[in-house]
Structures are given as structure tokens and as C-alpha cells.
């Protein structure tokens, strides 16, 4: 959403009122700092051991007060989080038009990803402006009865955000600062000429992978690290206890695996740029990594972003240990396959999605 907020600031005819729920406090604050955004309202709903009932109820009650006071002309929401769905629902209760950014993503499996699949589907039912990232996303909305005149293909704003950060990291001063940050804080030498190991970046946080899924992922990473001395795995582990427990119990004490805390956006983008390939269950990384020429192996059974698979930038590997190991070892050794994936064009946008969205709003 940050690129959209920045574009709105350039329009004298528009005013943005920014409300955050702080569903994930630490990660939110990191992102706000990077993009220089100060919310007008911060609901601060995060609580220890919160579940979907807590998030849903707290967000809806908090947004009631905000919308009652501000009465905006439109409410913009992005993505498929519970925060996004509840913001759309709250706007609907006040009969305020809703603009859904990143509309039309689907797996058509109501429990995978859970609860995101139904969050975005229900948002589409409620929304008035549908900003679809791709033609495929638009086709999903049309199949579901959304009027074509209410759908715009814009690309995805996540690519805008990524490219703005990449541009800011081109100077030698910034590169030195980032390399020093990783060396001092995590004992990672990303620019060391002596360390020629290939960097595998891992992220994982999906609710549907909790339990056996994350155990399998960790066992796969352990086996890869033990079989290959020419790689180093860097895993910024999500703070959720359902992630931390298997990660720490299975992957601790392996010299080829670096378990670090979740990164702020700027150093994370730099780490992506330095990686050889990426293993993830994330949605956004499927769209970001191709712009950096990084092959993505998706540790999920389904994806709402099949364009990456069709384009050849993403490969679905699920959460079976042996399948993950097989695919990563093959990619490490097959140079032509690596080149094919890394050179594939990013189907998710050109970095101008926010400009298109704001242009539509001004009209």
C-alpha cells in the first residue's frame, strides 16, 4: 500500500487518512519506518496468542470508530489479510465505496491458504473498485460476476515498492552499509570474495503449514545443508511460535544454516538480491523475486498466483521433504534450468501500478 499512499500525496485533489490495525506490530512498524509513513489511526489490536476471532472482533470495533468519525469517500484495502477483509466489511456497513488493491487472486480451495482465500473472495463481493494485478486475476473476477467496467488491470503495487527500494540501494555507500549491517548483526559476509557459497534464502509463515508442514520444511533444509557444502541457508524466521518451535528444534547448530530474526524491508530486499534462489510459502515474494532474477520454489500445495508458474519464475514444490530436497539439489546443479528461471520475465508488473490506481481514483 505504501506506493499508493505516496502517489496520493502527489495529488492536490486527494487526501489520504491512514489507519493500521497493527495485526503484526513489529513487522508493521518496520515497514512504516522504511517508507516514512505515519498512520493517522493505529488500532494496536495485537495481543499474545491472538486468534482469528480476536483479530476480527478487535479490528471491526476499532474501525467502527474511525469510519464514523472520518466518513471517507472511499476505503482502499490491499491483499487478503483479515485486516483487509474486516476493513472492507466495516466500510460496507457504512455504505462507503471500497477499492480492493490486488483483487482477483484465487486458489478456489477455501482452506488453502486459510483464511486468506475467503478473505479476498469476500472482499470481491463487497468491493466497488477492483484493481487486478494481471489478466488472469481479472478473468477470475469476471467468472464470479463482477462487472468488467469495475475492473482495472494495474500490475501489483508490491513490485512498485520493491523497485523503489532496489533503486535506493545502488550507491556504494548504501551497499557498504548493508554489508556491514549483516556482518555485524548476523555474522553474514554477503560480499566476501573468500566465501563462494550460494545463498539460499528461506521464508515461511503460512498458517496451513503449521505442524507437520513446517517440520517437513525444516527437515528438508537440514538435509540440503548436510549434503551441500557449497551453500549457506539464511532463514529470517517468523516470530509466530508455530514457526519458531520447529525451526529452532530442528535447524539449530548447523553451520550452513543461519537462523536470524525477521528483517526490516530494506535489508530483506538486499538479502533477496544477494540470494541464489529463494524457498518460500509467501505470496508477495512470488511477485518480487522475479524482478531480481531469483528463481522461487514455493512450499505450498496451491497458489493464487499461477502466472509465475506459467512464466517459469516460480515452481510449486509443496511441503513434502523429499520433493523439496530433490528440486533444490537439481537447481543447484542444473545451470541451464537456473538460467531459464532467472531470466524469465516478471508477469506481475512494471513498477507503475500505484500510478495507475491513483489515476483511476482521480477520474
N, C-alpha and C positions, 0 to 999 in steps of 0.2 A: 504493500500500500504506500510505502514511502515515496516512490516516484510520482504517484498520483497526487499526493499531498504537495509535493514540491511544484508540480505543474499548476495546481490550483492557486498556489501563492503568486504565480506569474499573471494571473487573470484578475484585472481590476473589478470585473463583474461578479466574481465568485468569492465566497468566504468559507473556509473550512473550520468546522468545530470538531476537534479530535477527541474521541472517547476510547479508552482502553479498559479492558476488564482485568488485565494482569493475571490471566489464567495461568501463565508461566512467568512469574515475577522476574527472575534473574535474566532469562533469555530476552524478555521484553525490554528490560532496562538497557541491556547491551545494544539492542537494535535501535532504540530511541537515541542513544548517545551517538552511534555511528552516523545516523542521518540527521542529527541536530533537530529532533522533533520533541516538542514539549506538549504533552496532552493537556487539553482543557479540562478533561474529566478523567480520573483514574479510580476505577471502582475497587481495586485491590481485593479481588474475591479469593485469591489463593489461600488455601488452608491446608494444614497437614492431613495427609491421607484422604484428600477430597476425591469424590467420585462424580459421575456424570449428573447425579441428582443434585449434588451441592453446586456444581458449576452452573447447571441450567437454572436453578431457582435463584441463585445469587445474582447472576447476570441479568435475568429478566427483571427482577425487582430493582436493581440498580439502574438499568436503562429506562425503566418507567419514569423515574425522577428526572433523568437527563432530558428525555424527549418531551416530557410535559413542560419543562422549563424552556427549552430551545425551539421547539416546533420547526425543525429544519424543512427545507423544500424537498430534499431528497436524502436518503440514508444510503451510503455506499458501504458495502461489505466485501471482503475478499476471501475466496477459498472455501474451505469445508470444515472449519473448526466448529465446535459447539458455540463458541463466542459469535462466530459469523451467523450461524443459523438463528440463535436467540436474538441477535440484533435485528435480523430481518423480521422475525416474529413480532418483536416489540414495535418496529416501525409499522407493520401491518395493523396491529391493534390501534395505532393512532391514525391509520389511513394515510400514512406518509409513503410516497413512492420509494421504491427500493432499486438500487443499482447493484447487480452482482458481478464483481470482477472475478475472472477465472470460472466462468459459467460453462456448464455442459459436460464436465468430466464425469465419466461413468465406468463402473465395472459391471453393473446390473447384478451384483451379488450384495444383498442388503447387509450382510455381516462381514464383508471384506472389501475395503477396510471399514472397521467398526469404530466409532459411529459415523465416520466421515461420509460414507456413501449415501446414507439417508440425510445427513445434514445438507449436502449440496443438492440432492434431489428435492427436498422440501423447500430449500431456498429458491429453486427454479419455479416452483409452484407459486411462491409468494412474490417473486420479483417482477419489476416492470421494465427494467433495462438489463439486457443480458449481454455482457462483454465476454465473448467466447475467444479463447486463445487461438483456436485452429478451426479449420473447416470441419474436421471430424467432430469436434465439440458442438459446433453449430448443428450438424446433422442429428446429433442426439436430441437436442432441444426441439428441433422440427418434428422428430418422431413422436415426441411427447406432447405435441400440440401447441408449442409456443409459436406465436405469430412471427413470421420472418422479419416483419418491419420493426420488431422489438429486439432483434439480434444483430450484433456487430462483431465482426472478426477483427480483433485488435492485436493479437500476439499476447504474450504473458508478461506482466509487469516485473516478474522475478528476473527476467533477462535484462530489463532496464536497470534494475538495482545492481545486478552483478556487474554489468559493463561499466557502470559509473564507478564502482569500487576498483575494478581492474585498471581503469584509466588513472585513478589516483595513486596506484602502486607502481607506476612506471619509472619514477625517478630513482636515481642511485641512492639518494638519501633515504627514501622510504624503504627500498629493498634492504639496505643495511640495517635499518631499524627493525624491520620484521624478522630478519635472520637473527639478530641479537635477541629479540623477544623470545623466539623459540629456543635458542641456545641457553639462555639464562634461566628461563622459566621451566622448560621441559627437557633440557639436555638433548635437544634435537639439532643436529647440524644439517640444515637444509641446503647449504651452499658448499659443503666440504668436498674438495676435489678428491680426497682420500676415500671418502665413503661413496662408493658407486652403487650401493644397493638401491633397488627400485622401491619406491614408496607406494604402499597400498593404503589408501585412506578408507576408513570404515565409519559408517554412522548407522545407528539403529535405535528406534524408539516406538515402533508401531504396537498398538495395544493387542492386535490379533496375533503378534509373535510372542507375547508374554508366555513364560513357562517353557514348554518343550521346544518351541521355535527358537527362542534365544539361546537355550542350551545347545541346540544343534549348530547355530551360527557360531557360538564360541568354540565348540569342539572342532568345527571346520577351520577356523582361524588358527587354532592351536596346531592342527595337523599341517597346515600350509607353512606356518612359521618353523616347524620342526623339520620339514622336508626341504626347505629352501633357505640357503644361507645368503642368497643374493637379493633378499627382500627385507624390508622393515615395514611392519604394520603399525599405523598410527590410528588409535581409536579414541576420539573425544566422546566419552561415554555419557549418555543422557543421565540426568540426576534421578530419574524415577527409580525407586527401589527394585522394581521388577526387572530393570535393566542392570542396575549396579550389582545385584546379588550374583547372577550367573557370570557376569563379566569378571568380577573380582575373584570369584572362587575358581574359575577355570583358566583365566588368562594371566593371572599374576605370576611373577617370577619367570617370565620368558624374555630372554634378552633381545629377541627380534620383534617383540610387541611392546609398544609404548601406549599405556593407558593414561589418558590425560583428561582434564576437566573439559566440559563444554566450552567451546571457543566463542569469543565475540565474532561478529560477522567479518570484519576486515581481516583478522588473521586466518579465519577459516577459508576465506576466498583465496588467500595467498597459499594456504596449505593445499587446497584443490589444485591450484596452478602448478604446484611442485610435485603433485602425485603422478604416478604412472597409470594407475587405474583406481576406480572407486567401487567399493562394495557398500550398498545402502538399501534401506527399506523406505527411504524418504520420497516424497512426491517432488518437491522443488528441485532437488539435486538432479533428477532426471532431466530437468529443463535447463539447469545451469551448466552442468559439466560439459555438454556438447559444445557450448560456446568457447570452452577452454581446450577442446580437443581431447577430452578424457573419456575413455570407454567406461560405461556404467554397467555393473552387474546388480540386478535388482533382486533382493532377498524377500520376495513376496510371491504368492501364488497367482495374483491378478494385478492388473494395473489399469488405472483410469486414464493413463497417458500412453496409448498404444502407438502413437505417432513416432515415438522414439525407437520403438522396436522395429516398426516398418522402415524407418530411415536408416537403421543399423547403428544407432548410437547407444542403444540400451539392449541388454539381454536379460531375460527373466530366468532366474536360477532357483527360485523358491527358498525353502529353509531346510532342505534335506542335506545333511553333512556331506555325503559323498558327491552329490551333484555340485555343490559349491566348490569343493576341493578340485574336482575334475575340471570345471570350467576355468578356474583361476590358474591352475597349473598349465592348462592348454594355452591360455592367453599369454602367459609369461614366456612361453617357448615359440609361439607361432607369430613371427614378425609380420607376415602378410595380413593375418587376421587382425592384429593390433592396428596396423596402418589403416586398414579398411574402416574399422570402427572409429578411430581417432580423427579420420578425415571426413567423416560423414557430416552433412550439413545439419545445423540445428533447426528442427521444424517448429520450434516454439516461439520464434520471434526475432526481431531485428533491433530491439532496444528502444523502440518508439511507441510502445503500447500505451504508456501513460499520456503521451501527447494526443493520441487518437481518442482515448477515453474522454479527456477534458474537452477536446474539440466538439465531441458529441454532446456533452453536457451544456456547453456554451450555446449551441444551436437550440 
